[in-house]
Amino acid sequence: MRVEVGCAVIEINGITRVVAGFVLTLPLLLTLDWVSGTVAVVLELIAAVVVLKISPALLAKRLLPLVLISPIAAVSMLLYGRPSGETYWQWGLIQITEGSVTLAVASLIRVFALAVPAIVLFASADSTRIADGLEQIARLPARFVWGTLAGFRTIGLFRSDLQLLTLARRARGLGDQGRLRRFASLTFTLLVFALRRGTRLAIALEVRG
């Protein structure tokens, strides 16, 4: 399959993408060590630029949503993680300790380490070719293949929904007012769209058998 990444054209089979994604992320699911996570993130970014020939500007653009969303996991761990070590600040159920800070940093790095391979490998992937590879090469069940295809198609629709919502807000004069409020509104609306579309897809796939 011919895939445009940055200024280079490379051949990456759909099954190769899936296998590479599992190989890169599976070890990280078994550990929460921030050192191994940091090493994984650095190696993934270097591989994206050097091996896959993705330009740094394009890579930064693809990772921008991850940069904006990933701190949510770190903040929750920072405020409500298991307390241990020296206590820095406490108020009610919220307790920031040495252990919770370490856990928050490790969680943030782990999110990056798990998400970067998926973004790099599948951002430009052809969902139909991946589904064909899963069925013809991996010999996976048709139900799993159709579910995977629907999931990849939903990602593309998610991007379209985000663009349409942003344009609609700008047309109503709401595009540049209150960034936090805008982010919360867009997130909630996209969540509603995703749930509705997921329900319709599940019903359609069930009808098809």
Buried (B, 14 or more C-beta within 10 A) or exposed (E): BEBEBBEEEBEBEBBBBBEBBEEBBEEBEEEBEBEBBBEBBEEBBEBBBEEBEBBEEBBEEBBEEBEEEBBEBBEEBBBEBEBEEEEEEEEEEEBBBEBBBBBBBBBBBBBBBBBBBBBBBBBBBBBEBBBBBBBEEEEBEEEEBBBBBBEBBBEEEBEEBBEEBBEEBEEEEBEEEEEEEBEEBBEEBBEEBBEEBEEEBEEEBEEEE
